[in-house]
Each structure stands twice: as C-alpha cells, then as structure tokens.
Amino acid sequence: MRIGKYLLFVLLVPLWASLLTQAQDHRGSIQGRITDASKGVIPGVSIKVVNDATNVQTETISNDEGAYLVALLEPGTYTATVEYPAFKTQVMKGITVRTGDRLTIHIQLEIGESADSVTVSANTTILETNTAEISQVVDRKFLDFLYIPNRNPVELAKLTPGVYGGGGSFSSSEQHQFTVNGGGDQTGGNAVTVDGGSITMPRQFGAMSVSLPGDAVEEVRVQTTMFDAAYGQSNGGALIYSSRGGTNDLHGSFEWFYRNEALNANTWMNNKNGLT
C-alpha cells in the first residue's frame, strides 16, 4: 500500500510542476470572436499569426462559436492573417504583444473573394479586458535609453507606481528586497520569474538565485496586484522577466562601463581638511 502511494506521488509531482510552470508562462496571447456583417459568428476560420522579427508562424481556427485563441506568443510585433471562403482576407499588421498580455481582438469579415484582402494597421494600444490585474511593462526602449544603476534591470521596477527599494549589484543579497504596495520587502514576499520559471529561493527569504544583465532582458512586467492565481504564493507583487531571443537580422551590442576616480566627488573629510 505504501509503495502504491509512493509511486502515485512520484507520478503526480512532475505533473504538478509542469502545470505550475504553464500557469506562470511569460508569453502572451490573442483571442476574440470572428463575425460577419450581420454579427453572425463564423466557425472554421483560419487565423495565422506571424512574428515580424523571426517569421515564426502560429495557426489556429475558430470554433463553433466563432471564438479563437492564439496562445504562447513571445513578446514582439505580429501580423495576423484571417481567411475564409467567400470572404475577403483580412490582414492585421503591427499587433504588439508584450510580456503576459492577454489581448482581445474581435474580427468582422467582409463578403468577397478570398483573393481580395483588407489590410488593417493596429496603431492604437489594444486594451486587455480579460484580466483585472494592474501591471506595467518595462520594454526595451527603457532598457536601451535609460541609465540602469549597477547595470541591474531590477532597478527599472521602480518606474512602476507603488514600487520602491531593492536593486543593488548583481552580487547583492538585497536586490530582492523591493516593496510593491507595502507587500514583500525584507520578507522576500515578491514573486520573480524568468521565462516562466521562478528564481526566488523561499528558504533564503525570497532572495533571487540569478539576476539577468540588461542585454539579456527583452521586457520586465511588474505586476502590482495579485488577482492571478499563478502568483498566489506572493504577498507582494510579481516581477516577470522575458529574456531576449534572436531575429532574422544580424545585430549585436557593445557596452563600456568606465568609472574614473578623477571624476569622483571629494570626500567630506578631505573638504574639511582643505584637501583636494
């Protein structure tokens, strides 16, 4: 009997771990409903979503209620192509999916030949209506153009209202001690994940086991409310990293960090003693 319970435990632990990892997935999704001009739903519609930077394509079809879901999308800009016989092909460009986004895009098709296409540019920000969480995404433009103290992206979490503290160097044991709306801080009550995997150590008061350099980070989502059960273990907030991936274009970066002592301010004692 004990052997049976032990085997059941061994089999369930990997399943539980995989479900937990999926629940904390950093990738985004696009969902919605496809209708015609009379608001009638259209089942069996082909939806193809392509990452503009990598040309990675994800396909799905709408169900009997006209609903569709394109999941597991890495942060980036996408082009969606919607096709169905007897309707014009609709192409939507410039769809920005950020870390953890759950975008809703309802699509209305026009009657016509499939060879004819209608191109729509998503120039405006698409609102998330599928979640009640409050969060802010710190994307590459912040990482590229803002000064990062100690070259640690954790510092950029302070751009989010309600967040203070934390930071420090990569080797600092206090970089996890940031507070989100009064939660977390020195108790290590904040959840920190990289590409969906937790990097906090509960037995070390929530210390981060690794800290990514700025060049390795694509986006950081700072979640200040904990409505999502995936982060229910936290009594503060969540810091959700998405690491950078490759593109079809050859590119690189160079960083030079130089600290000249001749440019440092004089010490208080030197000033007091008239030394320069």
C-alpha positions in Angstrom: 0.0 0.0 0.0 2.8 2.4 0.9 4.6 1.5 -2.4 1.5 2.4 -4.3 1.1 5.8 -2.6 4.8 6.5 -3.2 4.5 5.7 -6.9 1.4 7.9 -7.2 3.3 10.7 -5.5 6.3 10.3 -7.9 4.0 10.4 -10.9 1.9 13.4 -9.7 4.9 15.7 -8.7 6.2 16.2 -12.3 2.6 16.8 -13.5 2.0 19.4 -10.8 5.4 21.0 -11.6 4.5 21.2 -15.3 1.1 22.7 -14.6 2.7 25.3 -12.3 5.2 26.3 -14.9 2.5 26.7 -17.5 0.5 28.8 -15.1 3.4 31.2 -14.8 4.1 31.4 -18.5 5.5 34.8 -19.5 4.2 34.6 -23.1 1.2 36.4 -24.3 -1.9 35.5 -26.3 -4.5 36.9 -28.7 -8.2 35.9 -28.6 -11.5 37.1 -29.8 -14.6 36.3 -31.9 -15.0 36.3 -35.7 -18.3 37.5 -37.2 -19.8 38.7 -40.5 -21.5 42.0 -41.2 -24.7 40.8 -39.5 -22.8 39.9 -36.3 -23.3 36.2 -37.0 -20.4 34.0 -35.8 -18.2 32.2 -38.4 -16.7 28.8 -37.4 -13.7 27.2 -39.1 -12.0 30.4 -39.9 -8.2 30.2 -40.4 -6.1 32.5 -38.3 -2.3 32.8 -38.9 -0.2 34.9 -36.7 3.4 35.6 -37.7 6.2 37.2 -35.6 7.6 40.0 -37.7 11.1 39.6 -36.2 11.5 35.9 -36.6 8.8 34.8 -39.1 7.6 32.1 -36.6 4.0 31.3 -37.5 1.3 30.2 -35.2 -2.0 28.9 -36.7 -5.5 28.2 -35.3 -9.1 28.0 -36.4 -12.3 29.5 -34.9 -14.6 27.1 -33.0 -18.3 26.6 -33.5 -19.0 29.8 -31.6 -16.6 31.8 -33.8 -14.1 32.1 -30.9 -10.4 31.7 -31.4 -7.3 31.7 -29.3 -3.6 32.1 -30.3 -1.5 31.3 -27.3 2.2 31.1 -26.3 3.3 34.2 -28.2 6.7 35.6 -27.4 6.9 39.3 -26.8 7.1 41.2 -30.1 5.2 42.6 -33.1 2.9 40.4 -35.1 0.9 40.2 -38.3 -2.4 38.3 -38.3 -4.0 36.9 -41.5 -7.6 35.8 -41.3 -9.0 33.7 -44.2 -12.3 32.0 -45.0 -14.0 31.1 -48.3 -16.5 33.7 -49.7 -15.0 36.4 -47.5 -12.2 38.9 -48.1 -8.9 38.0 -46.5 -8.2 40.4 -43.6 -4.6 41.2 -42.7 -3.8 43.0 -39.4 -0.3 44.5 -39.0 1.5 45.9 -36.1 -0.1 43.9 -33.3 2.2 44.4 -30.3 2.2 41.5 -27.8 4.0 42.3 -24.5 5.0 40.0 -21.7 2.0 38.4 -20.2 -0.5 40.2 -22.4 -4.0 38.7 -22.9 -5.2 40.7 -25.9 -8.8 40.6 -27.2 -9.3 41.4 -30.9 -12.7 40.8 -32.4 -12.7 40.5 -36.2 -15.5 41.2 -38.7 -15.1 39.8 -42.1 -16.5 41.3 -45.4 -18.1 39.3 -48.1 -16.0 39.0 -51.2 -13.3 37.0 -52.9 -10.6 35.4 -50.8 -8.0 36.8 -53.3 -9.1 40.3 -52.2 -7.6 41.5 -48.9 -8.3 44.2 -46.4 -5.3 45.5 -44.5 -5.7 47.0 -41.0 -2.9 48.6 -39.0 -3.1 48.2 -35.3 -1.7 51.7 -34.5 -3.6 52.1 -31.2 -3.0 50.2 -27.9 -5.3 47.2 -27.6 -6.9 47.1 -24.1 -6.8 43.9 -22.0 -10.3 43.1 -21.0 -9.6 39.5 -19.8 -7.9 40.3 -16.6 -8.3 42.7 -13.6 -4.7 42.9 -12.8 -2.8 46.2 -12.6 0.7 46.0 -14.1 3.3 47.9 -16.1 5.6 46.6 -18.8 9.2 48.0 -18.9 10.2 47.2 -22.5 13.5 47.5 -24.5 13.3 51.3 -25.0 13.6 51.8 -21.3 16.5 49.3 -21.1 18.3 50.9 -24.1 18.0 54.5 -23.3 17.7 54.9 -19.5 20.7 54.7 -17.2 20.5 51.5 -15.1 22.2 51.8 -11.7 24.7 48.9 -11.2 23.6 47.6 -14.7 20.8 45.7 -12.9 17.3 45.7 -14.6 15.6 45.2 -11.2 16.2 48.9 -10.7 13.7 49.7 -13.5 10.9 48.1 -11.5 10.9 51.4 -9.6 9.3 53.1 -12.7 6.1 51.4 -11.6 3.9 53.3 -9.1 3.9 51.8 -5.7 7.3 50.1 -6.0 10.4 51.2 -4.1 13.6 49.7 -2.6 15.6 46.8 -3.9 18.2 46.9 -6.7 21.9 46.8 -5.9 24.6 45.0 -7.9 24.3 41.5 -9.4 26.1 40.0 -6.4 24.0 41.9 -3.8 21.9 39.8 -1.4 19.4 42.6 -1.1 18.2 43.2 -4.6 15.0 41.2 -4.0 14.1 43.5 -1.1 11.8 45.7 -3.1 8.3 46.6 -1.9 5.1 46.5 -4.0 2.3 48.5 -2.5 3.5 47.6 1.0 4.0 43.9 0.4 7.2 41.9 0.1 10.4 43.9 1.1 12.7 42.2 3.5 10.4 39.2 3.9 11.0 38.3 0.3 7.3 38.2 -0.4 7.6 39.1 -4.1 7.4 36.5 -7.0 10.3 36.8 -9.5 10.3 34.6 -12.7 12.4 34.4 -15.8 10.6 33.0 -18.9 8.0 31.4 -16.6 10.4 29.8 -14.1 10.7 31.0 -10.6 14.2 32.3 -9.5 13.3 33.1 -5.9 14.6 31.0 -3.0 12.0 30.6 -0.3 14.5 29.3 2.3 16.7 32.3 1.7 13.9 34.8 2.4 12.9 35.1 -1.2 16.4 36.0 -2.5 16.9 35.9 -6.3 19.1 33.0 -7.4 20.1 34.8 -10.6 19.9 38.3 -12.0 19.9 38.9 -15.7 22.0 41.6 -17.3 20.2 44.3 -19.2 21.3 43.0 -22.6 19.6 39.6 -21.8 16.2 41.1 -21.0 13.6 41.8 -23.6 10.9 43.1 -21.2 10.0 43.2 -17.5 6.4 43.1 -16.4 5.8 44.5 -12.9 2.5 43.2 -11.6 1.3 45.2 -8.6 -2.0 43.3 -7.9 -2.2 39.6 -7.3 -5.5 38.6 -8.9 -3.9 35.9 -10.9 -3.8 32.6 -9.0 -0.5 31.8 -10.8 1.3 34.2 -8.3 -0.9 33.5 -5.3 2.1 32.4 -3.3 3.3 36.1 -3.1 2.1 38.6 -0.6 3.6 41.5 -2.5 3.9 41.7 -6.3 5.5 39.9 -9.2 8.5 40.7 -11.4 8.2 38.8 -14.7 11.2 38.7 -16.9 11.2 37.8 -20.6 14.7 37.1 -22.0 15.7 38.3 -25.4 15.6 36.0 -28.4 17.1 36.1 -31.9 15.7 37.7 -35.0 16.3 37.4 -38.8 18.6 40.4 -38.8 22.2 40.3 -37.8 22.8 42.6 -34.9 24.7 43.0 -31.6 25.6 45.4 -28.9 28.6 46.8 -27.1 28.7 48.1 -23.6 31.6 50.1 -22.0 31.3 50.7 -18.3 34.1 53.0 -17.1 34.5 54.7 -13.7 37.2 57.3 -13.5 38.3 58.2 -9.9 39.3 61.7 -11.1 35.6 62.4 -11.7 34.5 61.4 -8.2 33.3 64.0 -5.7 35.7 64.8 -2.9 35.1 63.2 0.5 33.6 65.2 3.4 36.9 64.8 5.4 39.0 66.0 2.6 36.9 69.0 2.2 37.0 69.7 5.9 40.9 69.4 5.9 41.2 71.5 2.7 42.5 68.6 0.7 41.7 68.0 -3.0 
